[in-house]
Amino acid sequence: LTICGPGCIDGSGHSVVQVEGTGPGLKLIDLDLHHISAPDRAEKRSLGACIFARGRGAIRLERCRVTSEAGFGLWLVQRSRAVLKECEVVDPGRTAVAVFNVAKVDVSSSTITGGDPHGVCARGEAYVAIRDSR
């Protein structure tokens, strides 16, 4: 599935976008994705993320802007994978890019700013590649 902008997608659930399973995954192009905090998700463990990928889920973002008022910008777990090209991950409430287990992320020509406590966090056997970015 490919979703092309220009456009904006806002959401206040656990995540604005969640991908899992196998297959080619989801491609997002020219979108502004904004994860809005919600009172029923005030505890740290339930803050969620703008983009959440799990299992063998795959997502590709091109020229997208990703924000989260309280959660992660991008959160990858298990064997999920993501590619960001010419994107901005801006001032999330928690870590901007969180990659856990054996998940993989490839970031190019992008900007990652803010994040509390980290801009990028990798744990376990996670793989992170960041090129031509700031």
Secondary structure, DSSP 8 states (H G I E B T S, - for coil): -EEEEEEEEEE-SSEEEEE-SSSS-EEEEEEEEEE---GGG-SGGG--EEEEE-TT-EEEEES-EEEESSSEEEEE-TT-EEEEES-EEE--SS-SEEE-TT-EEEEES-EEE--SS-SEEE-TT-EEEEES--
